[in-house]
Amino acid sequence: MRRLALRSSLVLLALGALTLVGLVLARRPTWKAMARSDRLLREAQARSGKGDRQAAREKLEEALRVYPGNARAHRELGLFLFLERKTQEAVVELRRAAEASPRDPGAAWELAHAYLGDGQPTEAEPWFRRVTRLQPSNGAAYAMLANCQLQRGAKEEALRSAERGVRISPRIPTTHVTLGLVRWETGDAAGARACFEKALSLDPGSKIARAELKRLGARERP
């Protein structure tokens, strides 16, 4: 009986090994395609680094032809398209990359900005929220989240997000500018002015802070 059990175990082990070998062999063409696609992606990045955008773009497209599931290549292509102001196409590529990398805050950040560039703050909001979950210390992400909330009329939510952004990243002018915009929208003109002045003290070249202070002064004049 023990000998029979031993033989059965050996047979099962052998069958398991054969199954594993079969799976490896079946996946080998895919792995080769992935490896080749990654090589082409690296070549594209090298060409882009040298300023040869056309050659970089061609390498990217070749990388995706070789292996359409290469999320890194989709992300790179999305950034190319965004820089070319083809925002709708960029959103498609960057969304594929972000969905394939749910733990990557950078991919979510890029997609959210692409949505904003395409005039879709409502679509951008959950992706900025994802960044805040993955990077709780990213004050700029809270500022961008507040921007989206403000655009859909959620002023109290926007105020909480903007205030949190300033608490987390008090040295980033953008967080103060955003809080200033939200405070103005909630009727706090004095608080808005203080935020814009703080942003300008951190970055004297901030055109946004200077422009908002100018507008605020014009609104306050009788």
C-alpha positions as a Python dict, from the first residue, in 0.01 Angstrom:
ca = {
    (1, 'M'): (0, 0, 0),
    (2, 'R'): (283, 237, 88),
    (3, 'R'): (457, 156, -240),
    (4, 'L'): (135, 231, -431),
    (5, 'A'): (97, 562, -250),
    (6, 'L'): (458, 651, -328),
    (7, 'R'): (408, 568, -696),
    (8, 'S'): (92, 777, -705),
    (9, 'S'): (276, 1070, -551),
    (10, 'L'): (558, 1041, -803),
    (11, 'V'): (311, 1024, -1090),
    (12, 'L'): (132, 1335, -963),
    (13, 'L'): (462, 1519, -924),
    (14, 'A'): (561, 1422, -1277),
    (15, 'L'): (229, 1539, -1416),
    (16, 'G'): (263, 1867, -1228),
    (17, 'A'): (612, 1918, -1368),
    (18, 'L'): (489, 1847, -1721),
    (19, 'T'): (204, 2093, -1676),
    (20, 'L'): (447, 2360, -1554),
    (21, 'V'): (678, 2296, -1850),
    (22, 'G'): (379, 2324, -2083),
    (23, 'L'): (277, 2654, -1932),
    (24, 'V'): (631, 2790, -1961),
    (25, 'L'): (652, 2685, -2325),
    (26, 'A'): (312, 2835, -2399),
    (27, 'R'): (411, 3166, -2240),
    (28, 'R'): (756, 3187, -2399),
    (29, 'P'): (644, 3378, -2714),
    (30, 'T'): (466, 3634, -2493),
    (31, 'W'): (773, 3680, -2274),
    (32, 'K'): (989, 3728, -2582),
    (33, 'A'): (748, 3987, -2717),
    (34, 'M'): (745, 4167, -2380),
    (35, 'A'): (1125, 4170, -2366),
    (36, 'R'): (1154, 4303, -2721),
    (37, 'S'): (890, 4566, -2652),
    (38, 'D'): (1077, 4681, -2342),
    (39, 'R'): (1401, 4709, -2543),
    (40, 'L'): (1223, 4926, -2798),
    (41, 'L'): (1078, 5137, -2516),
    (42, 'R'): (1427, 5196, -2376),
    (43, 'E'): (1546, 5294, -2722),
    (44, 'A'): (1254, 5537, -2751),
    (45, 'Q'): (1342, 5694, -2417),
    (46, 'A'): (1706, 5728, -2523),
    (47, 'R'): (1604, 5895, -2850),
    (48, 'S'): (1370, 6128, -2663),
    (49, 'G'): (1651, 6219, -2422),
    (50, 'K'): (1858, 6326, -2721),
    (51, 'G'): (1578, 6543, -2855),
    (52, 'D'): (1486, 6316, -3146),
    (53, 'R'): (1112, 6307, -3080),
    (54, 'Q'): (1013, 6164, -3417),
    (55, 'A'): (1243, 5864, -3384),
    (56, 'A'): (1129, 5817, -3024),
    (57, 'R'): (766, 5818, -3131),
    (58, 'E'): (834, 5558, -3402),
    (59, 'K'): (1009, 5331, -3151),
    (60, 'L'): (716, 5364, -2911),
    (61, 'E'): (465, 5268, -3176),
    (62, 'E'): (682, 4971, -3273),
    (63, 'A'): (702, 4865, -2908),
    (64, 'L'): (322, 4860, -2891),
    (65, 'R'): (291, 4667, -3216),
    (66, 'V'): (526, 4403, -3079),
    (67, 'Y'): (342, 4379, -2746),
    (68, 'P'): (16, 4580, -2720),
    (69, 'G'): (-8, 4509, -2347),
    (70, 'N'): (304, 4706, -2255),
    (71, 'A'): (162, 4953, -2000),
    (72, 'R'): (490, 5147, -1976),
    (73, 'A'): (486, 5208, -2351),
    (74, 'H'): (122, 5324, -2334),
    (75, 'R'): (220, 5565, -2057),
    (76, 'E'): (512, 5704, -2256),
    (77, 'L'): (297, 5744, -2566),
    (78, 'G'): (28, 5916, -2359),
    (79, 'L'): (281, 6172, -2238),
    (80, 'F'): (394, 6232, -2596),
    (81, 'L'): (34, 6290, -2703),
    (82, 'F'): (-30, 6521, -2408),
    (83, 'L'): (269, 6736, -2502),
    (84, 'E'): (131, 6747, -2856),
    (85, 'R'): (-201, 6869, -2706),
    (86, 'K'): (-385, 6563, -2830),
    (87, 'T'): (-553, 6538, -2494),
    (88, 'Q'): (-831, 6292, -2580),
    (89, 'E'): (-584, 6043, -2725),
    (90, 'A'): (-350, 6104, -2432),
    (91, 'V'): (-627, 6022, -2184),
    (92, 'V'): (-687, 5685, -2352),
    (93, 'E'): (-320, 5585, -2333),
    (94, 'L'): (-259, 5718, -1983),
    (95, 'R'): (-573, 5552, -1850),
    (96, 'R'): (-452, 5215, -1975),
    (97, 'A'): (-124, 5272, -1795),
    (98, 'A'): (-288, 5390, -1470),
    (99, 'E'): (-533, 5101, -1461),
    (100, 'A'): (-248, 4856, -1518),
    (101, 'S'): (-50, 5012, -1228),
    (102, 'P'): (-303, 5081, -950),
    (103, 'R'): (-27, 5133, -691),
    (104, 'D'): (166, 5390, -897),
    (105, 'P'): (82, 5748, -789),
    (106, 'G'): (278, 5890, -1082),
    (107, 'A'): (56, 5718, -1337),
    (108, 'A'): (-258, 5843, -1158),
    (109, 'W'): (-115, 6196, -1139),
    (110, 'E'): (-41, 6205, -1512),
    (111, 'L'): (-386, 6075, -1604),
    (112, 'A'): (-557, 6328, -1378),
    (113, 'H'): (-368, 6615, -1543),
    (114, 'A'): (-456, 6479, -1886),
    (115, 'Y'): (-823, 6485, -1787),
    (116, 'L'): (-786, 6846, -1671),
    (117, 'G'): (-613, 6932, -1996),
    (118, 'D'): (-909, 6783, -2179),
    (119, 'G'): (-1152, 6992, -1975),
    (120, 'Q'): (-1281, 6704, -1761),
    (121, 'P'): (-1228, 6799, -1394),
    (122, 'T'): (-1498, 6555, -1280),
    (123, 'E'): (-1305, 6267, -1436),
    (124, 'A'): (-977, 6397, -1295),
    (125, 'E'): (-1102, 6415, -936),
    (126, 'P'): (-1098, 6041, -847),
    (127, 'W'): (-746, 6008, -986),
    (128, 'F'): (-615, 6299, -779),
    (129, 'R'): (-791, 6135, -484),
    (130, 'R'): (-604, 5814, -561),
    (131, 'V'): (-276, 6008, -548),
    (132, 'T'): (-365, 6142, -203),
    (133, 'R'): (-432, 5786, -84),
    (134, 'L'): (-104, 5654, -224),
    (135, 'Q'): (97, 5963, -122),
    (136, 'P'): (-63, 6118, 187),
    (137, 'S'): (229, 6363, 213),
    (138, 'N'): (167, 6510, -134),
    (139, 'G'): (17, 6851, -60),
    (140, 'A'): (6, 6946, -430),
    (141, 'A'): (-229, 6652, -492),
    (142, 'Y'): (-470, 6787, -229),
    (143, 'A'): (-451, 7127, -398),
    (144, 'M'): (-540, 6975, -735),
    (145, 'L'): (-820, 6775, -572),
    (146, 'A'): (-955, 7100, -424),
    (147, 'N'): (-941, 7258, -769),
    (148, 'C'): (-1161, 6979, -910),
    (149, 'Q'): (-1404, 6999, -617),
    (150, 'L'): (-1433, 7374, -657),
    (151, 'Q'): (-1513, 7338, -1027),
    (152, 'R'): (-1809, 7113, -949),
    (153, 'G'): (-1934, 7354, -684),
    (154, 'A'): (-1836, 7155, -373),
    (155, 'K'): (-1689, 7456, -191),
    (156, 'E'): (-1673, 7308, 160),
    (157, 'E'): (-1500, 6994, 34),
    (158, 'A'): (-1262, 7208, -168),
    (159, 'L'): (-1183, 7420, 138),
    (160, 'R'): (-1097, 7114, 348),
    (161, 'S'): (-876, 6970, 73),
    (162, 'A'): (-700, 7302, 7),
    (163, 'E'): (-634, 7363, 378),
    (164, 'R'): (-492, 7014, 410),
    (165, 'G'): (-268, 7076, 110),
    (166, 'V'): (-121, 7386, 276),
    (167, 'R'): (-69, 7203, 607),
    (168, 'I'): (115, 6920, 433),
    (169, 'S'): (319, 7129, 186),
    (170, 'P'): (348, 7485, 322),
    (171, 'R'): (652, 7561, 104),
    (172, 'I'): (476, 7495, -226),
    (173, 'P'): (323, 7816, -371),
    (174, 'T'): (52, 7624, -559),
    (175, 'T'): (-109, 7506, -236),
    (176, 'H'): (-144, 7867, -116),
    (177, 'V'): (-278, 7989, -450),
    (178, 'T'): (-540, 7713, -451),
    (179, 'L'): (-644, 7788, -95),
    (180, 'G'): (-669, 8156, -189),
    (181, 'L'): (-900, 8078, -479),
    (182, 'V'): (-1120, 7859, -261),
    (183, 'R'): (-1135, 8119, 17),
    (184, 'W'): (-1237, 8385, -231),
    (185, 'E'): (-1516, 8160, -360),
    (186, 'T'): (-1637, 8104, -2),
    (187, 'G'): (-1649, 8479, 64),
    (188, 'D'): (-1326, 8515, 261),
    (189, 'A'): (-1154, 8798, 72),
    (190, 'A'): (-905, 8874, 351),
    (191, 'G'): (-806, 8508, 376),
    (192, 'A'): (-768, 8488, 0),
    (193, 'R'): (-537, 8791, -5),
    (194, 'A'): (-320, 8642, 269),
    (195, 'C'): (-283, 8320, 68),
    (196, 'F'): (-187, 8498, -254),
    (197, 'E'): (65, 8714, -66),
    (198, 'K'): (215, 8405, 94),
    (199, 'A'): (244, 8234, -246),
    (200, 'L'): (417, 8544, -384),
    (201, 'S'): (660, 8551, -91),
    (202, 'L'): (755, 8190, -167),
    (203, 'D'): (781, 8253, -540),
    (204, 'P'): (818, 8621, -635),
    (205, 'G'): (789, 8522, -1001),
    (206, 'S'): (446, 8361, -959),
    (207, 'K'): (231, 8516, -1231),
    (208, 'I'): (-81, 8346, -1098),
    (209, 'A'): (-45, 8485, -745),
    (210, 'R'): (34, 8833, -879),
    (211, 'A'): (-262, 8826, -1120),
    (212, 'E'): (-501, 8710, -847),
    (213, 'L'): (-386, 8985, -612),
    (214, 'K'): (-442, 9238, -890),
    (215, 'R'): (-792, 9104, -955),
    (216, 'L'): (-865, 9101, -584),
    (217, 'G'): (-760, 9465, -557),
    (218, 'A'): (-982, 9559, -850),
    (219, 'R'): (-1282, 9379, -695),
    (220, 'E'): (-1231, 9546, -359),
    (221, 'R'): (-1225, 9899, -502),
    (222, 'P'): (-1555, 10087, -466),
}
